[in-house]
Amino acid sequence: MDTDSGDEDDREVVAWAFEQASVSMSIFDTQQRYLRLNDTACRVMGVDESALRGRYFPDTVENAEHSRGFLAHLREVAHSGRPVHYESHTRAPSGSREHAWNTEMWPVRDPSGRVRAVALAAFDSSEQHWARQRMALLNEAAAAIGTTLDVTRTAQELAGMVVPRFADFASVDLLESVALGDEPTPGPIEGSVVMRRLTHRSPTEGTPEAVIELGAADTYPAFSPPARALLSGSPVLSGSGDPDFDRWIAGHSARAAKARGEVIRSVLAVPLRARGTTLGVAVFIRILREEPFVADDVALAQELVSRAAVCVDNARRYTRERATALALQESLLPRGLPGQAAVEAASRYLPAGSQAGVGGDWFDVIPLSGTRVALVVGDVVGHGIHASATMGRLRTAVRTLADVDLPPDELLAHLDDLVLHLASGDDSADDSGGEIGATCLYAIYDPVSRVCTLASAGHPPPVVLLPDGTAYVAELAAGPLLGVGGLPFEAIELELPEGSLIALYTDGLIEARDRDLDAGTEALRVALAAPAASLEAACDTVLGALLPERPTDDVALLIARTRALHADQVAAWDLPADPVMVSEARRLAAEQLTAWGLDEAAFVTELVVSELVTNAIRYGGAPIQLRLIRDRTLICEVSDASSTSPHLRRARIFDEGGRGLLLVAQLTQRWGTRQTTTGKTIWTEQALTQRGQP
């Protein structure tokens, strides 16, 4: 065999392999001039080899900025003799997306080891590159979309994720019913669609879709890309040149004005669907970039929008439940504090931030007999509708028990029993069948004795501010939580001078991540002692000093300033258990009414005193006391040693007794009875008519 002929054949085979290689290959001399290009390189570059051979590389490219990196690598290999590997990106012909290349450069040496040329092979890695880009975008979206339970914020996060990396403009519209808080209409959507703009984002101001103001509603005809996406439940590709798209733009004067002179290269409308329900549509538009959306872009957009749709649906459901719970909470809380003489009161209720949900905090001011008043604050563990409903039941129970005039420790014991019944399922009110946790602080203030009696069921103690500026935390045993059962509650008494402030609150006011409960209580004590023009201003001062901008828990605050009934408003007499004292009691009452200028009330008062004192002597026993209180009403009280409460009944025709209490009930505005440590007190209230008044 001829050796020279064989070598020549081998060189031809090598040349053929070089020319026919499926990867782009080129050879440059050490001065960066083209020596050879294979067919693939010529096809990628769109030129013949003859047009480049022998030419200096920078002279063959239009974009000097793009060629600078490539030229630097060529020089580095020629100078150092070491191979180089790097990734680069090139702009493909118009209408195609950017290409990614993995490029290998290596030195070509002669037998003496001298570098004579630089060879390169460029592998088109566009698919892998864009797959990595899509995966990176999806990974970022998983962490960046749905960070809050806010519908608008979630839509903004989607738009911010895709602009400008995926599109030049993005908008998110929700169906009108969904945007207004109603449930989405089930089933297919037909005809024109009304949607409300939730958000849009664009690096330019010329995008036609940006003419719809945020929050505004717009009607999308059935042939428009957004409506078609909703009707079909699938993504819709469109753009300038599509008859339906052009008709849609032309039919909307504001869009048409914005689109004049613009070429909208590609539009992608993707429906927002979550749990089988269509919520709205996301629209992506490319104007600045030349490449249209392709199948991979559609798949990526579907994945992004699908994730966003679930987050929007979660936020929508949460917002709806929160609004329902908040409406329920507000309906169950007192709309205004009742007028009474014992205290002047101001209150605040602040729901937690949107992330936490509505809780079960409540407060109440309940007028009691004898000009006394009950101050209540409580907290149901948990958030949501169930906590609000439980709060409503407990508040109603407290008002009912307060109407019986139970002392604070006994009232909490009865409330504890009720919570146990609710938690055990004896009452169907607790649908969850789980335990109910709640705390409560119940206080009764008497403006006659100026004594406040308090008991707590696991609740933070009140803070007191005396008229001399001394502020302190009441030393009150917390007691067990409501629902524990079997444990007693302890009551204490505080003597409060007239003009004292007492603050009742829930733990959301004093708890914080950066401080413990003791520090929070101390901060409350300091804030309450700060000068304030009114109780309303004092509430604002306390909340401003203790709460962050977005509280993480509900807060209820009740501040009361004590009043006092002075000696000239109260008259009391101790009476022996002797029937002859009935007439004396009438005389004492009549004289006191004359001194108060209430002669018009003397007749009814004498009848009431006669009946109540007679019953106390006949059925009760010593000690017996008669007390008159002049406040907004005239209050008559008779106390005795018996714990048996009278009951109103209708006497028969031939009965000799039983009409006295009925007569008392008919002649007075209200009447009732309350238990005391020595027996009971029966009380009545009459409207005041002073001398000289009509």
C-alpha positions in Angstrom: 0.0 0.0 0.0 1.2 3.6 -0.8 1.8 5.3 2.6 1.6 8.8 1.1 -1.7 8.0 -0.6 -3.1 6.6 2.7 -2.1 9.7 4.6 -3.8 11.8 2.0 -6.9 9.7 2.3 -6.8 10.1 6.1 -6.5 13.9 5.7 -9.5 13.9 3.4 -11.5 11.9 6.0 -10.5 14.3 8.7 -11.5 17.2 6.5 -14.9 15.6 5.7 -15.4 15.0 9.4 -14.6 18.6 10.2 -16.9 19.9 7.5 -19.8 17.6 8.2 -19.7 17.9 12.1 -23.1 18.6 13.6 -21.5 21.2 16.0 -20.2 24.6 14.9 -16.4 24.4 14.4 -13.9 27.1 13.4 -10.2 27.5 13.2 -8.4 30.9 13.7 -4.7 31.7 13.3 -2.8 33.3 16.2 -3.8 36.7 14.8 -7.5 35.9 15.2 -8.0 35.5 11.4 -10.4 32.9 10.1 -8.6 29.8 8.7 -11.5 27.4 8.3 -15.2 27.0 9.2 -17.3 23.9 8.9 -20.7 23.7 7.3 -22.6 24.0 10.6 -20.7 27.2 11.5 -21.5 28.7 8.1 -25.2 27.8 8.4 -25.4 29.3 11.9 -23.7 32.5 10.9 -25.5 32.7 7.6 -22.4 33.2 5.4 -20.1 31.2 3.1 -16.7 30.1 4.3 -15.1 32.0 1.4 -16.5 35.3 2.8 -14.7 34.9 6.1 -11.5 33.0 5.4 -8.5 35.2 6.1 -10.5 38.0 7.7 -9.8 39.4 11.1 -12.6 38.4 13.4 -13.7 41.8 14.7 -14.1 43.0 11.1 -16.7 40.3 10.4 -19.2 41.2 13.2 -21.5 44.2 13.5 -21.8 44.2 17.3 -18.3 45.1 18.5 -19.5 44.9 22.1 -20.6 41.3 21.6 -17.4 40.3 19.9 -15.1 41.7 22.6 -15.5 38.7 24.9 -15.0 36.2 22.1 -11.9 38.0 20.9 -10.4 38.1 24.4 -10.8 34.3 24.7 -9.1 33.7 21.3 -6.2 35.8 22.3 -5.9 34.2 25.7 -5.7 30.7 24.2 -3.2 31.8 21.5 -1.1 33.5 24.1 -1.2 31.0 27.0 -1.7 27.8 25.1 -4.3 26.6 27.6 -7.8 25.6 26.5 -10.9 27.7 27.5 -14.5 26.7 28.1 -17.3 29.2 28.6 -21.0 29.8 27.8 -22.2 32.7 25.7 -25.4 34.0 24.3 -26.2 35.3 20.8 -29.2 37.1 19.3 -30.7 34.8 16.7 -32.3 36.0 13.5 -35.5 38.1 14.0 -38.4 36.2 15.3 -36.3 33.7 17.3 -35.3 33.7 20.9 -31.7 34.2 22.1 -29.4 31.2 21.7 -27.0 29.9 24.3 -23.7 28.3 23.3 -21.2 26.1 25.2 -17.9 26.9 23.6 -14.6 24.9 23.8 -11.4 26.6 22.5 -8.1 24.8 22.4 -4.6 25.5 21.0 -3.4 23.7 17.8 0.3 23.0 18.1 2.9 22.0 15.5 5.3 19.0 16.2 7.6 21.5 18.0 4.9 22.4 20.4 4.4 25.9 19.0 0.8 27.2 19.0 -0.1 27.7 15.3 -3.8 28.1 15.6 -6.9 28.1 17.8 -9.7 25.7 17.2 -13.2 26.0 18.7 -16.3 23.9 18.8 -19.6 25.6 19.9 -22.5 23.4 21.1 -26.0 24.9 20.9 -27.2 24.6 24.6 -30.3 26.8 24.2 -32.7 24.1 25.3 -30.8 23.3 28.4 -30.2 27.0 29.1 -33.9 27.9 28.8 -34.9 24.8 30.8 -32.6 26.1 33.6 -34.0 29.6 33.3 -37.6 28.2 33.5 -36.7 26.0 36.5 -35.0 29.0 38.2 -38.0 31.2 37.6 -40.4 28.5 39.0 -38.2 28.0 42.0 -38.2 31.8 42.7 -41.9 31.9 42.1 -42.5 29.2 44.7 -40.9 31.4 47.3 -42.0 34.8 46.0 -45.6 34.3 45.1 -48.2 34.0 47.9 -46.1 35.4 50.7 -49.2 37.0 52.2 -52.9 36.2 52.4 -53.7 39.3 50.3 -55.2 39.0 46.9 -53.8 42.2 45.4 -50.3 41.5 46.8 -50.3 38.0 45.4 -51.2 39.4 41.9 -48.4 42.0 42.2 -45.9 39.3 43.1 -46.8 37.3 39.9 -46.5 40.4 37.7 -43.2 41.4 39.4 -41.8 37.9 38.8 -42.4 37.9 35.0 -41.6 41.5 34.1 -39.1 42.0 32.4 -37.6 38.5 32.5 -40.5 36.8 30.7 -42.7 39.5 29.3 -42.7 43.3 28.7 -46.1 43.7 30.3 -48.2 41.6 32.6 -51.7 42.2 34.0 -54.0 40.2 36.3 -57.7 40.6 36.1 -60.3 39.0 38.3 -63.9 38.3 37.4 -66.2 41.0 38.7 -67.9 38.7 41.2 -64.6 37.4 42.6 -63.1 40.9 42.9 -66.2 42.1 44.8 -65.8 39.3 47.3 -68.5 37.0 46.1 -68.0 33.3 45.2 -67.0 32.7 41.6 -69.8 31.6 39.3 -69.5 27.8 38.7 -69.6 26.3 35.3 -68.5 27.6 31.9 -68.3 31.3 31.2 -70.1 32.5 28.1 -70.3 35.7 26.1 -68.6 39.0 27.1 -66.8 39.0 30.4 -66.6 41.8 33.0 -63.3 41.7 34.9 -61.7 44.1 37.3 -58.0 45.0 37.0 -56.1 43.8 40.1 -52.6 44.8 39.0 -50.4 45.5 36.0 -46.7 46.0 35.5 -44.6 47.3 32.6 -41.2 48.9 32.1 -42.8 51.3 29.6 -45.9 53.5 29.5 -46.9 52.6 25.9 -48.5 49.2 26.5 -52.2 49.3 25.5 -53.4 47.2 28.3 -52.0 49.7 30.9 -54.9 52.1 30.0 -57.2 50.2 32.4 -56.8 51.8 35.8 -56.1 49.6 38.8 -59.3 48.6 40.4 -61.4 49.6 37.4 -63.7 47.2 35.6 -63.6 46.5 31.9 -65.7 44.4 29.5 -63.9 41.9 27.4 -65.8 40.8 24.2 -66.0 37.1 23.6 -63.4 37.2 20.7 -60.7 39.0 22.8 -57.8 36.8 24.0 -58.6 37.2 27.7 -62.2 36.2 27.1 -61.2 33.3 24.9 -58.8 32.0 27.5 -61.6 32.1 30.1 -64.1 30.5 27.7 -61.8 27.7 26.7 -60.0 27.3 30.1 -56.7 27.1 28.1 -54.0 29.6 27.2 -54.5 31.7 24.1 -51.6 33.0 21.9 -52.3 36.1 19.9 -50.8 39.4 18.8 -50.7 42.0 16.0 -51.9 40.5 12.8 -54.4 38.2 14.5 -57.8 39.5 13.1 -59.6 38.9 16.5 -56.8 40.7 18.4 -56.7 43.6 16.0 -60.6 43.9 16.2 -60.4 43.9 20.0 -57.8 46.7 20.1 -59.6 48.8 17.5 -62.9 48.4 19.3 -61.5 50.1 22.5 -60.6 53.7 21.9 -58.1 54.0 24.8 -56.3 50.8 23.7 -56.3 51.8 20.1 -54.8 55.2 20.9 -52.0 53.5 22.9 -51.4 50.8 20.3 -51.1 53.3 17.4 -47.6 52.8 15.8 -46.8 49.9 18.1 -46.2 46.3 17.0 -47.4 44.0 19.7 -45.4 40.9 18.8 -47.0 38.4 21.0 -49.8 38.2 23.6 -50.4 35.2 25.9 -53.6 35.0 28.0 -53.7 32.4 30.7 -56.8 31.7 32.8 -56.4 31.7 36.6 -58.0 28.4 37.7 -57.8 26.9 41.2 -59.7 23.9 42.5 -61.7 23.7 39.3 -62.9 27.3 39.5 -62.0 30.1 37.1 -61.1 33.3 39.0 -59.8 35.5 36.2 -57.0 35.8 33.7 -53.4 36.8 33.5 -52.1 38.5 30.3 -48.5 38.6 29.2 -47.4 40.9 26.3 -44.1 41.2 24.4 -43.4 44.4 22.6 -39.7 45.3 23.1 -38.3 41.8 22.6 -38.6 40.3 19.1 -39.2 36.7 19.8 -42.8 35.6 20.3 -44.1 33.2 22.9 -43.5 29.6 22.1 -44.7 26.3 23.5 -42.2 26.3 26.3 -43.2 29.8 27.3 -46.8 28.7 27.4 -46.0 25.8 29.6 -44.0 28.1 31.9 -46.8 30.7 32.1 -49.3 28.0 32.9 -47.2 26.8 35.8 -46.6 30.3 37.1 -50.3 31.3 36.8 -51.4 28.0 38.3 -49.4 28.6 41.4 -50.5 32.2 41.6 -54.2 31.1 41.2 -54.0 28.8 44.1 -52.5 31.6 46.2 -55.1 34.1 45.0 -57.9 31.6 45.9 -56.4 31.0 49.3 -56.1 34.7 49.9 -59.7 35.2 48.6 -61.1 32.6 50.8 -59.2 33.9 53.8 -60.2 37.4 53.2 -63.8 36.4 52.9 -63.7 34.3 56.1 -61.8 37.1 57.9 -64.4 39.7 56.8 -67.2 37.4 58.0 -65.5 36.8 61.3 -64.8 40.5 61.7 -68.4 41.4 60.9 -69.6 38.7 63.4 -67.1 40.0 66.0 -68.2 43.6 65.6 -71.9 42.6 65.8 -71.2 40.8 69.1 -69.2 43.6 70.7 -71.1 46.5 72.3 -71.8 49.3 69.8 -71.7 51.9 72.5 -71.1 51.9 76.2 -74.3 52.3 78.3 -74.8 55.5 80.3 -74.5 55.0 84.0 -73.3 57.0 87.0 -70.6 54.7 88.4 -67.9 55.2 85.8 -66.9 57.1 82.7 -65.6 54.6 80.2 -63.8 54.4 76.8 -62.8 51.3 74.9 -60.9 50.1 71.8 -61.0 46.8 69.9 -58.4 46.2 67.3 -58.4 43.0 65.2 -55.1 41.3 64.5 -53.2 41.9 61.2 -54.5 40.2 58.1 -52.2 37.2 58.5 -53.4 36.3 62.0 -57.2 36.5 61.6 -59.9 37.8 63.8 -59.8 36.5 67.4 -62.2 36.2 70.3 -61.4 39.2 72.4 -64.3 41.1 74.0 -65.2 43.7 76.6 -68.4 44.9 78.2 -69.8 47.5 80.6 -72.9 46.2 82.3 -75.1 48.5 84.6 -76.1 46.7 87.8 -78.6 47.4 90.5 -77.7 50.0 93.2 -75.9 52.2 90.7 -73.1 49.6 90.5 -71.4 48.6 87.3 -69.7 45.5 86.0 -66.5 45.8 83.9 -65.7 42.8 81.8 -62.9 41.8 79.4 -62.2 38.3 78.0 -60.3 36.4 75.4 -61.1 33.2 73.6 -58.1 31.2 72.4 -57.8 30.9 68.6 -58.9 32.9 65.6 -61.6 32.9 63.0 -65.4 32.5 63.0 -65.4 29.8 65.7 -63.5 32.0 68.1 -65.9 34.9 67.4 -68.9 32.8 67.8 -67.6 31.4 71.1 -66.9 34.9 72.3 -70.5 35.9 71.5 -71.8 33.0 73.6 -69.5 33.8 76.5 -70.4 37.5 76.4 -74.1 36.7 76.4 -73.6 34.3 79.3 -71.7 36.9 81.3 -74.5 39.4 80.8 -77.1 36.8 81.8 -75.2 35.9 85.0 -74.6 39.6 85.7 -78.3 40.2 85.6 -78.6 37.7 88.5 -76.2 40.0 90.4 -73.7 37.3 91.2 -70.4 38.3 92.8 -67.4 38.1 90.5 -66.0 34.7 91.8 -69.3 33.0 91.7 -70.0 34.4 88.2 -66.7 33.0 86.9 -67.5 29.6 88.5 -70.8 29.5 86.6 -69.1 30.6 83.4 -66.5 27.9 83.9 -69.3 25.3 84.0 -70.8 26.6 80.8 -67.4 26.4 79.0 -67.1 22.8 80.2 -70.5 22.0 78.8 -69.6 23.6 75.4 -66.3 21.7 75.2 -67.8 18.3 76.2 -70.4 18.5 73.4 -73.4 18.8 75.7 -74.2 21.9 73.8 -74.1 21.6 70.0 -72.6 25.1 69.7 -69.1 23.7 69.5 -69.0 22.1 66.1 -65.4 21.3 66.4 -65.9 19.0 69.3 -62.5 20.2 70.8 -61.6 22.0 73.9 -62.4 25.7 74.4 -59.9 27.9 76.0 -60.9 31.3 77.3 -59.9 33.9 79.9 -62.0 36.5 81.6 -61.7 39.3 84.1 -64.9 40.4 85.9 -65.0 43.5 88.1 -67.9 45.2 90.0 -67.5 48.8 91.1 -69.8 50.3 93.7 -69.8 54.2 93.6 -71.4 54.3 97.0 -68.7 52.4 98.9 -66.1 53.2 96.2 -65.0 49.6 96.3 -64.1 47.5 93.2 -64.4 43.7 93.6 -62.5 41.7 91.0 -61.9 38.0 90.1 -59.9 36.6 87.2 -60.0 33.4 85.2 -56.5 33.2 83.8 -56.6 36.8 82.7 -53.9 39.5 83.1 -54.5 41.8 86.1 -55.8 45.3 85.6 -53.7 48.4 86.0 -54.9 51.2 88.3 -54.0 54.9 88.2 -54.9 56.9 91.3 -55.8 60.6 91.2 -52.4 61.5 92.8 -50.6 59.9 89.8 -49.7 56.6 91.4 -50.0 53.7 88.9 -49.8 50.1 89.9 -50.8 46.6 88.8 -53.5 45.1 90.9 -52.3 42.1 92.9 -54.9 39.7 91.7 -54.5 35.9 91.5 -54.8 34.9 87.8 -57.0 31.8 88.6 -57.6 28.9 86.3 -58.6 29.3 82.7 -62.3 28.9 81.9 -63.0 25.3 81.0 -60.5 23.7 83.4 -63.2 22.9 86.0 -63.0 21.9 89.7 -60.9 24.9 90.8 -62.1 27.9 92.8 -61.8 31.6 91.8 -60.6 34.2 94.2 -62.0 37.7 94.5 -60.2 40.8 95.9 -61.4 44.2 96.8 -59.8 47.5 95.8 -60.7 50.9 97.4 -60.6 53.4 94.5 -60.8 57.1 95.3 -63.1 59.1 93.0 -61.4 59.8 89.7 -59.2 56.7 89.7 -58.5 55.0 86.3 -58.7 51.3 85.9 -57.6 49.6 82.7 -58.7 46.2 81.7 -57.2 44.6 78.6 -56.3 41.4 76.7 -52.9 39.9 76.4 -52.5 41.1 72.8 -51.8 44.5 74.3 -48.8 43.5 76.4 -47.4 40.6 74.5 -44.7 41.1 71.8 -41.8 39.2 70.3 -39.3 41.6 71.7 -40.6 41.7 75.3 -42.1 39.4 77.9 -45.4 39.9 79.8 -43.8 41.7 82.7 -42.1 44.2 80.5 -45.4 44.7 78.6 -47.3 45.2 81.8 -44.8 47.8 83.0 -45.0 49.6 79.6 -48.8 49.7 80.1 -48.4 51.1 83.6 -46.2 53.9 82.3 -48.4 54.7 79.4 -51.5 54.9 81.5 -49.8 57.3 83.8 -49.0 59.7 80.9 -51.2 62.9 80.9 -54.2 62.6 78.7 -57.0 65.1 78.0 -59.7 62.5 78.0 -60.3 58.8 78.3 -60.4 58.5 74.5 -57.0 60.2 74.3 -55.7 57.8 77.1 -56.8 54.8 75.0 -54.9 56.2 72.0 -51.8 56.9 74.1 -51.8 53.4 75.4 -52.3 51.7 72.0 -49.7 54.0 70.4 -47.1 53.2 73.1 -47.5 49.4 73.2 -48.7 48.2 69.8 -46.7 47.7 66.6 -48.0 48.9 63.3 -49.5 45.5 62.5 -50.5 43.7 65.7 -50.2 39.9 65.6 -53.1 39.4 68.0 -56.4 40.9 68.8 -56.5 43.7 71.3 -59.3 44.8 73.6 -58.8 47.7 75.9 -61.3 49.2 78.4 -60.4 52.2 80.6 -62.9 53.5 83.2 -62.7 56.5 85.5 -64.5 56.0 88.7 -67.2 58.3 90.0 -68.7 58.4 93.5 -72.1 59.0 95.0 -71.7 61.4 97.9 -73.5 61.4 101.3 -76.2 63.8 100.1 -77.2 61.3 97.4 -77.6 58.3 99.7 -79.7 57.8 102.8 -79.8 54.5 104.8 -81.6 53.4 108.0 -81.2 50.2 110.1 -84.6 49.0 111.1 -85.6 46.5 113.9 -87.7 43.5 112.9 -90.9 45.0 114.4 -94.1 45.6 112.4 -94.6 49.0 114.0 -91.4 50.2 112.1 -93.3 50.0 108.8 -94.9 53.4 109.4 -91.7 54.8 110.6 -89.9 53.6 107.5 -92.6 55.4 105.3 -92.1 58.6 107.3 -88.3 58.5 107.0 -88.5 57.9 103.3 -91.0 60.7 102.8 -88.9 63.2 104.7 -85.8 62.3 102.7 -87.7 62.7 99.4 -88.8 66.2 100.5 -85.2 67.1 101.3 -84.2 66.0 97.8 -87.1 67.9 96.2 -88.8 64.7 95.0 -92.2 65.1 96.6 -93.9 63.8 93.4 -92.3 60.4 94.0 -93.4 60.2 97.7 -96.7 58.4 97.1 -95.2 55.5 95.1 -92.1 55.4 97.2 -94.1 55.0 100.4 -96.1 52.2 98.9 -92.9 50.4 97.8 -91.2 51.0 101.2 -94.3 49.7 103.0 -94.5 46.5 101.0 -90.7 45.7 101.0 -90.2 46.5 104.7 -93.3 44.5 105.7 -92.0 41.5 103.7 -88.6 41.8 105.2 -90.0 41.8 108.7 -92.5 39.0 108.0 -90.3 36.6 105.9 -86.8 37.8 106.4 -85.2 38.9 109.7 -82.7 41.2 111.2 -80.6 43.0 110.3 -83.0 45.0 108.1 -81.9 48.1 106.3 -83.7 50.6 104.1 -81.6 52.6 101.7 -82.6 55.3 99.2 -80.2 56.4 96.4 -80.8 59.6 94.3 -79.0 59.2 91.0 -80.4 59.2 87.4 -83.3 57.3 88.9 -84.6 57.0 92.5 -83.5 53.6 93.9 -85.1 52.0 96.9 -83.4 49.0 98.5 -84.5 46.9 101.5 -82.0 44.3 102.8 -82.7 41.4 105.2 -81.0 38.3 106.6 -83.0 35.8 104.5 -81.4 34.4 101.3 -84.8 33.4 99.9 -85.7 35.5 96.9 -89.4 36.5 96.3 -91.1 35.6 93.1 -93.7 37.6 91.3 -97.0 35.7 91.0 -100.6 36.6 90.1 -103.0 36.4 93.1 -106.3 34.6 92.7 -109.6 36.5 93.3 -110.1 35.2 96.9 -106.4 35.3 97.9 -105.7 37.6 100.8 -102.0 38.2 99.9 -99.7 38.0 97.0 -100.6 41.4 95.4 -97.9 43.5 97.1 -95.0 42.6 94.9 -97.1 42.7 91.7 -98.1 46.3 92.8 -94.5 47.2 93.2 -93.6 45.9 89.8 -96.4 47.9 88.2 -95.5 51.2 89.9 -91.7 51.1 89.3 -89.6 51.0 86.2 -87.5 48.0 87.3 -87.2 45.8 90.3 -85.0 42.8 91.3 -83.1 41.0 93.9 -79.5 40.2 94.6 -77.7 38.0 97.1 -75.4 39.5 99.7 -73.0 38.1 102.2 -75.7 38.5 105.0 -78.8 37.7 103.0 -80.5 39.5 100.1 -81.5 42.9 98.9 -84.6 43.7 97.0 -84.4 46.9 94.9 -86.6 49.1 92.8 -86.0 52.0 90.4 -88.3 54.9 89.7 -88.0 57.8 87.2 -87.1 61.1 88.8 -89.4 64.1 88.9 -88.0 66.9 90.9 -90.0 69.8 92.4 -90.8 72.4 89.7 -90.4 70.0 86.8 -93.4 69.0 84.7 
